[in-house]
């Protein structure tokens, strides 16, 4: 039963990643078709992010009331319907409207599945699940590129992914009895969480610094990917085409790094892996800051990607360990909400600042975000029961 559920969750994570990078890949064509400004993609992205943040916050209550299986089924259904709507859209405002259910579905399913895996399975599965998300995020633009190049329509790309999502909906519906049996046999934390008042989580030691860590990590990771190519072009003398390819290696570093991080969890605990990731990010940032050689800049980006790899899944997996399984369903949603907020707000704000002062400050901003992440993580480790963060073996 556990193996079958894990297989379903792995498939769900690939599906979860598929639409995440498709808007950027399709936007040059959408912009021409709908005759809208380039900034129009930003509004759609912000609406999606807003829905994701809201549903992440509400996901804890939904998990307690409905259980992980039903929340996942309903959320994936929302995203499937939204993506099908994208495939039939012939007006920009319709895309904005459909961005609402797309964001709501994505946030709830992300929080629900992360909570379930953190509660019931070992740390390696958390890393590998997020590695599989990277596979989906990589495949999405490939599907869109094929649809535009071969069929001449970006709508066909969204239709392909919508079909994949509807197949997943059917699989999730058929698996509902398995989710129920698993929850009953494991005394699912959703049942225990019903005994805990939602307000009580804010009195937990270390919770505020933990949330700050999620905010700063996601702000750092997204900023690196968004503005890395601009730094390479404007200050390192790299061509635009080469810079785009080099930034893709940053994302490849995250994906590959999470695969190997799953293996390393057999020897190292989550806290150690988080600290190791922070050290790699620090090394990569120093290379970007002090070197004018393009090769060293590329190495810096890859190191930052490898450093980012263990941090997010390891922090998520520590949630029931540090704050208790009874609080996990509520906290997971709040953590995902702070993560999405960092992803949404930090890169454009830093972009505005760098537009006024200069892109050369990019490594300084990365170092500042890394400092905030490191301090918040160490403060969380110090404040939670158990002190130094050398925790016992993981569940599952």
CORNORZI-V768890 format. One record per backbone hydrogen bond with DSSP energy under -0.5 kcal/mol. NH is the residue of the N-H (numbers start at 1). CO is the residue of the C=O. If there is no record, write none. Layout:
NH;CO
NH;CO
This chain:
5;1
6;2
7;3
8;4
9;5
10;6
11;7
12;8
13;9
14;10
15;11
16;12
17;13
18;14
19;15
20;17
21;17
22;19
23;19
25;21
26;22
27;23
28;24
29;26
30;26
31;27
32;28
33;29
34;30
35;31
36;31
40;37
41;38
42;39
43;39
44;40
45;41
46;42
47;43
48;44
49;45
50;46
51;47
52;48
53;49
54;50
55;51
56;52
57;53
58;54
59;55
60;56
62;58
63;59
64;60
65;61
66;62
67;62
67;63
71;67
72;68
73;69
74;70
75;71
76;72
77;73
78;74
79;75
80;76
81;77
82;78
83;79
84;80
85;81
86;82
87;83
88;84
88;85
89;86
94;91
95;91
96;92
97;93
98;94
99;95
100;97
101;97
102;98
103;99
104;100
105;101
106;102
107;103
108;104
109;105
110;106
111;107
112;108
113;109
114;110
115;111
116;112
117;113
118;114
119;115
120;116
121;117
125;122
126;122
127;123
128;124
129;125
130;126
131;127
132;128
133;129
134;130
135;131
136;132
137;133
138;134
139;135
140;136
141;137
142;138
143;139
144;140
145;141
146;142
147;143
148;144
149;145
150;146
151;146
151;147
152;147
152;148
153;147
157;153
157;154
158;154
159;155
160;156
161;157
162;158
163;159
164;160
165;161
166;162
167;163
168;164
169;165
170;166
171;167
172;168
173;169
174;170
175;171
176;173
178;175
179;175
180;176
181;177
182;178
183;179
184;180
185;181
186;182
187;183
188;183
191;188
192;188
193;189
194;190
194;191
195;192
196;193
200;197
201;198
202;199
203;200
204;201
207;204
210;206
211;207
212;208
213;209
214;210
215;211
216;212
217;213
218;214
219;215
220;216
221;217
222;218
223;219
224;220
225;221
226;222
227;223
228;224
231;227
232;228
233;229
234;230
235;231
236;231
236;232
238;232
243;239
244;240
245;241
246;242
247;243
248;244
249;245
250;246
250;247
251;247
252;248
253;249
254;250
255;251
256;252
257;253
258;254
259;255
260;256
261;257
262;258
263;259
264;260
265;261
266;263
267;264
268;264
273;269
274;270
275;271
276;272
277;273
278;274
279;275
280;276
281;277
282;278
283;279
284;280
285;281
286;282
287;283
288;284
289;285
290;286
291;287
296;293
297;293
298;294
299;295
300;296
301;297
302;298
303;299
304;300
305;301
306;302
307;303
308;304
309;305
310;306
311;307
311;308
312;308
313;309
314;310
315;311
316;312
317;313
318;314
319;316
322;318
323;319
324;320
327;324
328;324
328;325
329;325
331;327
332;328
333;329
334;330
335;331
336;332
337;333
338;334
339;335
340;336
341;337
342;338
343;339
344;340
345;341
346;342
347;342
349;345
350;346
351;347
352;348
353;349
354;350
355;351
356;352
356;353
357;353
358;354
361;358
362;359
365;361
366;362
367;363
368;364
369;365
370;366
371;367
372;368
373;369
374;370
375;371
376;372
377;373
378;374
379;375
380;376
381;377
382;378
383;379
384;380
387;384
388;386
391;389
